[in-house]
């Protein structure tokens, strides 16, 4: 069976079977933007192009209620027009140069209305699979030969990012800072495990949380057999920069990228402000000298301290080594060449005394190999003579705009600086200014209630394409994998879930082994279920367990432990006959009297006055 490599096909394979979802994918064409990293002193900055991608997933809340309707309900009442509501959205920025491709995950958020589908109890939420599938889709369609790819993000817990008012929805589950860092590591882990030996020469994941020890950061990585070899506690900043392979000393200012709305980018700007203009040109900072010192000071920043954690995650995908590496002549050198010798985490010691007097290389071997020869030659600029106007003045007729033009400026598919295939583009391709307007419009809506969220979704979809209907619909094909440790409402039901319901399923004829066919757990038959032993209590029927008790859970335990009648030992009563009082020795050996009683001969009475 042929595999569908389109975005809809990949999303259908991870969405629940039988449920319909709306997919809205917006992107921008490659546009020249500011470089991520500063160039060393005297070197020209890398030519950088950027793309913006925004994916939104919507559902129809009435579909969940129709699943519970009676068989003849659809025949009586016809389905009305579709009323979608957004449930998840993610924003990704792509930066490409002649050296590498960087995927920066800017924002991701959910509304909490996915529970309206009423998925089977114990079904895992498909949001994590959707985010992982979308990133993997972009990574595969932006892969270039002999070019390194990097996925980067920072995880910081916040109530809402893209959907204002969604925090008021009780169905939204907001993770704390520990849970969010762990969640993103699980989202990115399939990209590492699915790339070995297929498309890339090697791949590694890096995690650093300022303020935590190495052991604490290691606990946040996924618990899979390959995670120990795939994940490294630390940062790859001194390994992914191509300046490291070209120079024997690079200022750390040239190794820290400038991402939009990024904590380390803001710290970098503050360090630039405190240094003088001359030191900035030379790449010096006043207080920070090494990368290790940079991350140590990041732990004291307000965004990474005050009881909150901020995790920084990288995925580095190195290209395959060229087969003709031993031949002479110009070759394309990739940044992975610097991985041959182990590099320390800190910036190597400076070897040049006067950096300003050093003239760096005119162009790198990779840039010379990828740049056409006509671009290397400097063309002769011929100034055109200004035309002198003469004669009668002719008025230019006005142009009336009768239609909405959606044509964009034509751009090539492949250049030495970017790769823009048709398969990796969005349903709506807009300019960068329109993209910002669409995302900013979403931030002005309200998703606090279902009615407001439905109206906001309809308004956002309509105004994103100037009133036209857009987006595509996909039906899930994945059989839901049940997770009995967590219920559909997000509340735990114990390690084995609702065990009485499993026993009831066994009594109804479900045998062991049938659950593995549908991806669920194996259910025990009624013959394998061991019931709780009844307590034989004469005369006390309430102490015995009923026939329906099976593996009593914590919630079913009585508030007070009640002993049966046979286990209760009563205190013997003292027999008093006449003036004879029982002696202390007359009590049983194992039972001490509560009060010391004197004998009749030891009692002295007070004489009565005459």
Secondary structure per residue as TSV (DSSP state, phi and psi in degrees):
chain	resnum	aa	ss	phi	psi
A	1	X	-	360.0	130.1
A	2	X	-	-71.0	143.3
A	3	X	-	-91.4	132.5
A	4	X	-	-85.5	110.7
A	5	X	-	-90.1	2.6
A	6	X	S	-73.9	166.7
A	7	X	H	-64.3	-39.8
A	8	X	H	-64.3	-39.9
A	9	X	H	-65.6	-39.9
A	10	X	H	-69.8	-38.2
A	11	X	H	-69.2	-35.5
A	12	X	H	-63.1	-30.3
A	13	X	T	-74.6	-14.3
A	14	X	T	-114.4	-6.9
A	15	X	S	-90.0	152.3
A	16	X	B	-59.7	142.6
A	17	X	T	-67.6	133.2
A	18	X	T	88.2	-5.1
A	19	X	-	-103.9	141.9
A	20	X	E	-99.5	139.4
A	21	X	E	-133.0	144.9
A	22	X	E	-95.5	135.4
A	23	X	E	-117.7	123.9
A	24	X	E	-126.0	108.9
A	25	X	E	-118.9	119.0
A	26	X	E	-117.1	140.1
A	27	X	E	-147.2	166.3
A	28	X	E	-118.8	153.3
A	29	X	-	-72.5	161.9
A	30	X	-	-59.8	125.7
A	31	X	E	-129.0	139.7
A	32	X	E	-65.9	132.6
A	33	X	E	-137.5	-179.9
A	34	X	-	-71.0	144.1
A	35	X	-	-66.7	151.3
A	36	X	S	-72.6	-44.1
A	37	X	S	-113.8	146.4
A	38	X	-	-75.3	148.4
A	39	X	-	-83.2	153.2
A	40	X	-	-59.9	163.8
A	41	X	T	-57.3	127.1
A	42	X	T	85.7	-2.8
A	43	X	-	-103.9	148.1
A	44	X	-	-78.5	140.2
A	45	X	-	-71.2	152.7
A	46	X	-	-69.2	138.8
A	47	X	-	-74.3	122.0
A	48	X	E	-123.3	138.8
A	49	X	E	-120.1	146.7
A	50	X	E	-128.2	146.1
A	51	X	E	-126.8	148.9
A	52	X	E	-120.4	133.2
A	53	X	E	-128.7	138.7
A	54	X	E	-137.6	122.1
A	55	X	E	-118.0	128.8
A	56	X	E	-126.5	136.5
A	57	X	E	-115.1	132.8
A	58	X	E	-127.8	159.7
A	59	X	E	-134.7	168.1
A	60	X	E	-106.9	110.8
A	61	X	H	-58.8	-26.4
A	62	X	H	-71.3	-16.2
A	63	X	H	-67.0	-35.2
A	64	X	H	-66.4	-39.1
A	65	X	H	-70.9	-30.9
A	66	X	H	-69.2	-25.4
A	67	X	H	-67.3	-27.4
A	68	X	H	-92.3	-7.2
A	69	X	S	-69.1	163.8
A	70	X	-	-73.2	162.7
A	71	X	T	-60.2	-31.9
A	72	X	T	-95.3	8.7
A	73	X	H	-71.2	-35.4
A	74	X	H	-68.1	-27.3
A	75	X	H	-75.5	-27.2
A	76	X	H	-84.5	-44.3
A	77	X	S	-116.2	121.4
A	78	X	-	-78.8	149.5
A	79	X	-	-72.7	134.3
A	80	X	-	-81.6	-169.7
A	81	X	S	-66.5	153.6
A	82	X	-	-68.3	134.1
A	83	X	-	-122.3	83.9
A	84	X	E	-75.2	157.2
A	85	X	E	-139.5	134.3
A	86	X	E	-70.7	138.9
A	87	X	E	-120.7	-22.6
A	88	X	E	-157.7	147.2
A	89	X	E	-152.3	148.2
A	90	X	E	-144.1	140.8
A	91	X	E	-121.1	127.9
A	92	X	E	-130.5	134.1
A	93	X	E	-108.3	137.3
A	94	X	E	-117.3	125.6
A	95	X	E	-118.5	126.0
A	96	X	E	-125.6	141.4
A	97	X	-	-134.6	-174.9
A	98	X	S	-73.4	-7.6
A	99	X	S	-108.2	-37.6
A	100	X	E	-157.5	167.4
A	101	X	E	-122.0	125.3
A	102	X	E	-115.2	128.7
A	103	X	E	-109.4	113.6
A	104	X	E	-110.6	117.3
A	105	X	E	-81.7	110.2
A	106	X	E	-82.6	-56.1
A	107	X	E	-144.8	153.5
A	108	X	E	-153.6	137.5
A	109	X	E	-157.4	159.6
A	110	X	E	-132.8	161.2
A	111	X	-	-99.0	-20.7
A	112	X	S	90.1	2.1
A	113	X	G	-90.0	6.9
A	114	X	G	-66.3	-24.1
A	115	X	G	-66.3	-15.5
A	116	X	G	-69.4	-15.1
A	117	X	G	-73.0	-16.0
A	118	X	-	54.6	56.6
A	119	X	-	-64.9	157.3
A	120	X	-	-54.6	144.6
A	121	X	T	-60.0	127.7
A	122	X	T	95.2	-2.8
A	123	X	B	-71.7	133.2
A	124	X	-	-69.4	146.3
A	125	X	-	-68.6	132.8
A	126	X	T	-81.2	2.8
A	127	X	H	-64.3	-42.6
A	128	X	H	-64.2	-38.9
A	129	X	H	-68.5	-35.8
A	130	X	H	-65.8	-44.7
A	131	X	H	-62.9	-43.8
A	132	X	H	-65.3	-40.1
A	133	X	H	-67.1	-39.9
A	134	X	H	-66.2	-42.0
A	135	X	H	-66.7	-38.9
A	136	X	H	-66.5	-35.6
A	137	X	H	-64.4	-45.2
A	138	X	H	-66.3	-37.5
A	139	X	H	-65.8	-39.7
A	140	X	H	-70.0	-37.0
A	141	X	H	-88.4	-0.4
A	142	X	T	-115.4	13.7
A	143	X	-	-74.9	132.1
A	144	X	-	-123.4	150.9
A	145	X	T	-69.8	132.6
A	146	X	T	62.1	23.0
A	147	X	-	-120.2	134.6
A	148	X	E	-80.2	145.7
A	149	X	E	-121.8	140.2
A	150	X	E	-133.6	130.8
A	151	X	E	-108.3	126.1
A	152	X	E	-135.3	143.4
A	153	X	E	-160.1	163.9
A	154	X	E	-127.1	137.3
A	155	X	E	-107.8	119.4
A	156	X	E	-137.3	124.2
A	157	X	-	-68.9	132.5
A	158	X	-	-152.9	149.7
A	159	X	S	-65.6	-38.6
A	160	X	-	-154.0	143.3
A	161	X	S	-118.7	-49.5
A	162	X	S	-114.4	-18.6
A	163	X	S	-119.0	96.9
A	164	X	T	-63.5	138.9
A	165	X	T	81.8	-6.6
A	166	X	G	-68.9	-19.5
A	167	X	G	-66.9	-21.9
A	168	X	G	-75.6	-12.0
A	169	X	-	-77.4	122.3
A	170	X	T	-67.1	-21.1
A	171	X	T	-79.5	-8.0
A	172	X	-	-82.7	129.1
A	173	X	-	-103.0	108.3
A	174	X	-	-94.4	122.3
A	175	X	-	-81.5	152.0
A	176	X	-	-81.7	-178.3
A	177	X	H	-66.1	-38.3
A	178	X	H	-64.8	-46.2
A	179	X	H	-66.5	-33.9
A	180	X	H	-69.8	-41.2
A	181	X	H	-63.5	-42.4
A	182	X	H	-65.4	-36.9
A	183	X	H	-65.4	-43.6
A	184	X	H	-67.7	-34.6
A	185	X	H	-63.9	-36.2
A	186	X	H	-72.2	-30.7
A	187	X	H	-66.7	-41.3
A	188	X	H	-85.5	-17.0
A	189	X	H	-61.3	-39.3
A	190	X	H	-61.2	-26.0
A	191	X	H	-67.0	-34.2
A	192	X	H	-75.7	-46.2
A	193	X	H	-71.0	-24.0
A	194	X	T	-92.6	1.9
A	195	X	S	-106.7	-5.6
A	196	X	B	-70.7	123.3
A	197	X	T	71.3	14.3
A	198	X	T	-116.3	-64.6
A	199	X	T	-112.9	-24.6
A	200	X	B	-122.1	156.2
A	201	X	S	-76.2	-29.6
A	202	X	E	-169.2	157.0
A	203	X	E	-149.6	142.3
A	204	X	E	-142.2	149.3
A	205	X	E	-111.7	141.0
A	206	X	E	-126.2	139.4
A	207	X	E	-138.0	132.0
A	208	X	E	-141.6	131.7
A	209	X	E	-123.4	106.0
A	210	X	T	-57.6	130.3
A	211	X	T	100.0	-8.1
A	212	X	-	-108.2	153.3
A	213	X	-	-78.6	167.7
A	214	X	H	-63.2	-38.1
A	215	X	H	-66.8	-36.8
A	216	X	H	-69.5	-36.4
A	217	X	H	-70.4	-34.9
A	218	X	H	-64.3	-30.7
A	219	X	T	-68.9	-18.2
A	220	X	T	-84.8	-13.6
A	221	X	S	-76.0	158.7
A	222	X	-	-62.1	149.9
A	223	X	-	-98.0	75.9
A	224	X	S	-124.4	161.7
A	225	X	T	-60.3	-28.7
A	226	X	T	-98.5	-2.1
A	227	X	H	-68.2	-32.3
A	228	X	H	-63.6	-33.9
A	229	X	H	-88.3	-21.6
A	230	X	H	-88.0	-29.4
A	231	X	E	-108.2	138.9
A	232	X	E	-124.7	134.6
A	233	X	E	-83.3	110.5
A	234	X	S	152.4	-162.9
A	235	X	-	-130.7	151.7
A	236	X	-	-105.6	22.2
A	237	X	T	-61.4	-34.6
A	238	X	T	-87.7	9.0
A	239	X	T	-117.7	-24.3
A	240	X	S	-96.8	-4.0
A	241	X	-	-88.6	130.5
A	242	X	T	-74.2	-13.7
A	243	X	H	-66.5	-26.6
A	244	X	H	-63.1	-36.5
A	245	X	H	-77.8	-17.6
A	246	X	H	-98.1	-29.2
A	247	X	-	-124.6	152.8
A	248	X	S	-84.6	-10.4
A	249	X	-	-150.0	130.4
A	250	X	-	-129.5	129.6
A	251	X	-	-62.3	143.5
A	252	X	G	-66.5	-19.6
A	253	X	G	-62.3	-27.3
A	254	X	G	-86.6	-0.8
A	255	X	T	-106.4	-10.9
A	256	X	S	-100.4	117.9
A	257	X	-	-76.2	160.8
A	258	X	-	-109.1	97.3
A	259	X	-	-97.4	154.1
A	260	X	T	-70.6	132.4
A	261	X	T	55.5	56.2
A	262	X	-	-125.5	133.3
A	263	X	H	-61.3	-43.2
A	264	X	H	-70.4	-26.0
A	265	X	H	-70.2	-37.8
A	266	X	H	-67.4	-37.8
A	267	X	H	-66.5	-36.7
A	268	X	H	-63.3	-41.5
A	269	X	H	-65.5	-36.9
A	270	X	H	-67.6	-36.5
A	271	X	H	-67.3	-33.0
A	272	X	H	-67.7	-35.8
A	273	X	H	-69.9	-34.9
A	274	X	H	-77.0	-18.3
A	275	X	S	-90.1	154.5
A	276	X	-	-75.4	167.3
A	277	X	H	-62.6	-38.8
A	278	X	H	-65.3	-40.6
A	279	X	H	-70.1	-32.2
A	280	X	H	-64.9	-41.5
A	281	X	H	-64.1	-33.9
A	282	X	H	-85.0	-7.4
A	283	X	T	86.3	16.2
A	284	X	-	-94.4	150.7
A	285	X	-	-120.9	155.6
A	286	X	S	-78.1	-42.0
A	287	X	S	-107.1	-31.1
A	288	X	-	-104.0	128.2
A	289	X	-	-116.5	-25.8
A	290	X	S	-130.7	166.1
A	291	X	H	-69.0	-36.9
A	292	X	H	-62.5	-39.5
A	293	X	H	-68.2	-32.7
A	294	X	H	-62.0	-45.2
A	295	X	H	-74.5	-29.0
A	296	X	H	-65.3	-39.7
A	297	X	H	-75.5	-23.8
A	298	X	H	-64.3	-27.7
A	299	X	T	-67.2	-21.0
A	300	X	T	-98.4	3.2
A	301	X	S	-71.8	154.4
A	302	X	T	-64.3	-32.4
A	303	X	T	-74.4	-17.9
A	304	X	T	-115.0	2.1
A	305	X	-	-126.0	-153.3
A	306	X	T	53.8	44.1
A	307	X	T	78.2	6.5
A	308	X	-	-120.2	149.1
A	309	X	-	-110.9	145.5
A	310	X	E	-130.2	118.3
A	311	X	E	-101.4	138.5
A	312	X	E	-114.2	125.2
A	313	X	E	-124.5	137.2
A	314	X	E	-130.0	144.1
A	315	X	E	-122.1	121.7
A	316	X	E	-112.3	120.9
A	317	X	E	-112.9	111.9
A	318	X	E	-90.5	140.9
A	319	X	-	-73.1	166.0
A	320	X	-	-69.1	145.7
A	321	X	-	-67.4	135.0
A	322	X	-	-63.6	139.5
A	323	X	T	-71.3	-31.2
A	324	X	T	-95.5	43.9
A	325	X	T	-70.9	-22.3
A	326	X	T	-90.0	-7.6
A	327	X	S	-76.5	154.7
A	328	X	-	-86.6	164.8
A	329	X	S	108.1	176.9
A	330	X	-	-66.3	129.2
A	331	X	-	-127.1	157.7
A	332	X	-	-87.2	118.0
A	333	X	-	-97.4	124.0
A	334	X	-	-98.0	158.0
A	335	X	G	-62.7	-14.0
A	336	X	G	-70.7	-11.6
A	337	X	G	-63.1	-24.2
A	338	X	G	-77.4	-6.0
A	339	X	G	-82.8	-4.2
A	340	X	S	-62.6	-45.2
A	341	X	S	-106.2	136.2
A	342	X	-	-64.6	132.4
A	343	X	-	-103.7	139.1
A	344	X	-	-69.5	162.9
A	345	X	S	-67.9	-33.6
A	346	X	S	-82.8	162.3
A	347	X	-	-66.6	133.8
A	348	X	-	-59.2	155.7
A	349	X	-	-64.5	148.1
A	350	X	-	-72.7	132.5
A	351	X	-	-105.2	-25.2
A	352	X	-	-92.8	138.4
A	353	X	S	-86.5	-45.2
A	354	X	-	-113.2	99.9
A	355	X	S	-75.2	-32.6
A	356	X	T	-65.3	-29.9
A	357	X	T	-80.9	-9.9
A	358	X	-	-84.2	134.5
A	359	X	-	-101.9	111.9
A	360	X	-	-70.3	177.6
A	361	X	-	-65.4	146.1
A	362	X	S	-68.6	-40.3
A	363	X	S	-157.6	149.2
A	364	X	-	-80.6	158.0
A	365	X	H	-59.2	-36.7
A	366	X	H	-67.2	-40.6
A	367	X	H	-68.1	-36.2
A	368	X	H	-67.6	-35.0
A	369	X	H	-73.0	-31.8
A	370	X	H	-92.1	-21.8
A	371	X	S	-82.6	129.5
A	372	X	-	-61.1	155.2
A	373	X	H	-66.8	-29.0
A	374	X	H	-72.2	-20.1
A	375	X	H	-83.4	-22.2
A	376	X	H	-78.2	-29.3
A	377	X	S	-79.7	136.3
A	378	X	-	-82.7	114.6
A	379	X	-	-72.5	153.4
A	380	X	-	-83.4	124.5
A	381	X	-	-87.2	123.0
A	382	X	-	-108.4	119.8
A	383	X	-	-79.7	129.2
A	384	X	-	-83.7	140.5
A	385	X	-	-75.7	139.2
A	386	X	-	-70.7	129.2
A	387	X	-	-77.1	131.3
A	388	X	-	-87.3	122.8
A	389	X	-	-82.4	139.8
A	390	X	-	-152.6	159.9
A	391	X	S	94.8	-166.7
A	392	X	-	-73.4	149.7
A	393	X	-	-85.7	125.1
A	394	X	-	-105.3	124.0
A	395	X	-	-75.2	138.5
A	396	X	-	-86.6	127.0
A	397	X	-	-66.7	143.0
A	398	X	-	-70.1	148.0
A	399	X	-	-104.1	124.0
A	400	X	-	-97.7	126.9
A	401	X	-	-82.1	109.8
A	402	X	-	-103.0	-11.1
A	403	X	S	-148.8	160.7
A	404	X	-	-88.2	119.9
A	405	X	-	-89.3	125.3
A	406	X	-	-112.2	7.1
A	407	X	-	-75.9	133.1
A	408	X	-	-102.6	165.4
A	409	X	-	-65.5	128.2
A	410	X	-	-63.1	137.8
A	411	X	-	-130.6	146.9
A	412	X	-	-70.0	159.2
A	413	X	S	-79.2	-37.8
A	414	X	B	-136.6	135.6
A	415	X	-	-140.2	172.9
A	416	X	S	-64.1	-11.0
A	417	X	S	-113.5	-18.2
A	418	X	-	-156.8	164.2
A	419	X	B	-132.7	120.9
A	420	X	-	-126.6	77.2
A	421	X	-	-76.8	159.0
A	422	X	S	-70.3	-29.1
A	423	X	T	-68.9	-26.1
A	424	X	T	-96.1	12.7
A	425	X	S	-93.8	163.0
A	426	X	-	-84.8	171.7
A	427	X	S	-65.9	-35.5
A	428	X	E	-117.8	118.8
A	429	X	E	-105.9	116.5
A	430	X	E	-127.5	164.7
A	431	X	-	-73.0	165.6
A	432	X	H	-64.0	-35.6
A	433	X	H	-65.4	-40.3
A	434	X	H	-68.8	-34.7
A	435	X	H	-63.1	-44.1
A	436	X	H	-64.9	-35.9
A	437	X	H	-65.8	-39.7
A	438	X	H	-66.8	-44.2
A	439	X	H	-69.8	-39.6
A	440	X	H	-65.4	-33.8
A	441	X	H	-64.8	-35.5
A	442	X	H	-64.7	-33.4
A	443	X	T	-74.2	-8.2
A	444	X	T	-100.7	2.2
A	445	X	S	-93.7	-177.8
A	446	X	-	-130.7	127.9
A	447	X	-	-126.3	31.6
A	448	X	S	-74.3	-35.8
A	449	X	S	-124.4	167.8
A	450	X	H	-66.3	-40.4
A	451	X	H	-64.3	-44.5
A	452	X	H	-68.2	-36.4
A	453	X	H	-66.9	-38.5
A	454	X	H	-65.6	-43.3
A	455	X	H	-67.1	-38.2
A	456	X	H	-67.4	-38.3
A	457	X	H	-64.7	-45.0
A	458	X	H	-62.2	-39.4
A	459	X	H	-69.5	-40.0
A	460	X	H	-67.1	-42.9
A	461	X	H	-64.7	-38.1
A	462	X	H	-70.0	-44.7
A	463	X	H	-80.4	-15.2
A	464	X	H	-69.0	-26.4
A	465	X	T	-124.8	34.2
A	466	X	T	56.7	42.0
A	467	X	T	91.2	-12.0
A	468	X	-	-83.8	151.0
A	469	X	-	-82.0	134.9
A	470	X	-	-148.0	174.8
A	471	X	-	99.4	159.6
A	472	X	E	-125.6	161.3
A	473	X	E	-116.0	138.9
A	474	X	E	-134.3	143.8
A	475	X	E	-107.7	129.3
A	476	X	-	-64.8	148.9
A	477	X	-	-123.6	-1.9
A	478	X	B	-89.9	131.3
A	479	X	-	-72.4	125.7
A	480	X	-	-59.7	132.3
A	481	X	-	-92.1	119.3
A	482	X	B	-79.3	141.9
A	483	X	-	-126.7	99.9
A	484	X	T	-79.5	-3.6
A	485	X	T	-76.4	-25.4
A	486	X	B	-129.9	130.1
A	487	X	-	-79.7	172.7
A	488	X	T	-68.0	-19.5
A	489	X	T	-93.0	3.9
A	490	X	S	88.3	3.2
A	491	X	-	-102.6	135.3
A	492	X	B	-69.7	147.1
A	493	X	-	-120.8	24.6
A	494	X	-	97.0	174.6
A	495	X	T	-66.7	-36.3
A	496	X	T	-106.8	12.6
A	497	X	-	73.8	-146.3
A	498	X	-	-87.5	87.1
A	499	X	H	-66.4	-40.1
A	500	X	H	-57.6	-34.8
A	501	X	H	-69.9	-32.6
A	502	X	H	-66.9	-41.1
A	503	X	H	-64.6	-37.9
A	504	X	H	-64.4	-36.6
A	505	X	H	-65.7	-34.8
A	506	X	H	-68.0	-36.1
A	507	X	H	-70.5	-20.5
A	508	X	T	-87.0	5.0
A	509	X	T	108.3	6.4
A	510	X	-	-83.8	119.7
A	511	X	-	-99.5	167.2
A	512	X	T	-70.0	141.3
A	513	X	T	103.1	-22.8
A	514	X	S	-72.6	-27.8
A	515	X	G	-67.8	-27.3
A	516	X	G	-69.9	-22.0
A	517	X	G	-70.8	-33.0
A	518	X	G	-101.5	11.4
A	519	X	T	86.8	-1.1
A	520	X	S	-95.5	-175.6
A	521	X	-	-78.0	159.7
A	522	X	-	-77.5	129.0
A	523	X	-	-99.3	138.9
A	524	X	-	-82.8	143.4
A	525	X	-	-78.1	171.9
A	526	X	G	-66.4	-25.7
A	527	X	G	-75.0	-19.3
A	528	X	G	-98.0	-3.7
A	529	X	-	-86.3	124.1
A	530	X	-	-96.5	121.5
A	531	X	-	-83.2	161.0
A	532	X	-	-71.4	136.7
A	533	X	-	-70.0	134.8
A	534	X	-	-79.0	145.3
A	535	X	-	-93.7	124.2
A	536	X	-	-83.0	108.7
A	537	X	-	-122.9	116.8
A	538	X	T	-70.1	120.4
A	539	X	T	84.2	-1.1
A	540	X	-	-127.3	93.2
A	541	X	G	-79.0	-22.0
A	542	X	G	-72.5	-18.5
A	543	X	G	-79.4	-18.3
A	544	X	S	-82.4	147.0
A	545	X	-	-79.0	145.8
A	546	X	-	-79.2	169.8
A	547	X	T	-70.4	-21.0
A	548	X	T	-89.6	-2.0
A	549	X	-	-76.5	123.3
A	550	X	-	-134.5	115.9
A	551	X	S	48.0	75.9
A	552	X	-	-60.4	126.9
A	553	X	-	-85.7	179.4
A	554	X	G	-66.2	-33.8
A	555	X	G	-71.4	-22.6
A	556	X	G	-90.2	-4.1
A	557	X	S	-67.5	140.7
A	558	X	-	-69.4	155.3
A	559	X	S	-68.0	-31.5
A	560	X	S	-128.9	135.0
A	561	X	-	-73.8	123.1
A	562	X	-	-110.7	124.7
A	563	X	-	-85.9	150.1
A	564	X	-	-75.1	170.1
A	565	X	G	-66.8	-30.6
A	566	X	G	-73.9	-16.9
A	567	X	G	-99.1	-1.1
A	568	X	-	-91.1	123.4
A	569	X	-	-106.6	116.8
A	570	X	-	-87.5	152.9
A	571	X	-	-80.0	131.2
A	572	X	-	-68.8	144.5
A	573	X	-	-85.2	144.3
A	574	X	-	-81.1	131.1
A	575	X	-	-95.1	122.1
A	576	X	-	-115.2	120.3
A	577	X	B	-126.0	112.2
A	578	X	T	68.3	-133.0
A	579	X	T	-93.3	3.0
A	580	X	B	-83.9	123.7
A	581	X	-	-110.7	131.9
A	582	X	-	-63.3	143.1
A	583	X	-	-78.2	160.0
A	584	X	G	-62.7	-31.5
A	585	X	G	-70.8	-10.5
A	586	X	G	-78.7	-10.2
A	587	X	S	-74.2	156.8
A	588	X	-	-60.7	157.3
A	589	X	T	-67.0	-40.4
A	590	X	T	-84.0	-0.3
A	591	X	-	-128.8	119.2
A	592	X	-	-94.5	141.1
A	593	X	-	-69.7	152.2
A	594	X	S	-72.7	-28.6
A	595	X	S	-132.1	137.2
A	596	X	-	-73.8	122.2
A	597	X	-	-109.0	125.3
A	598	X	-	-81.0	152.0
A	599	X	-	-76.3	171.6
A	600	X	G	-68.1	-30.8
A	601	X	G	-76.3	-14.6
A	602	X	G	-97.8	-1.4
A	603	X	-	-92.4	121.4
A	604	X	-	-109.1	121.9
A	605	X	-	-90.1	149.0
A	606	X	-	-79.1	130.6
A	607	X	-	-68.6	147.0
A	608	X	-	-82.2	141.8
A	609	X	-	-71.1	143.5
A	610	X	-	-82.8	360.0
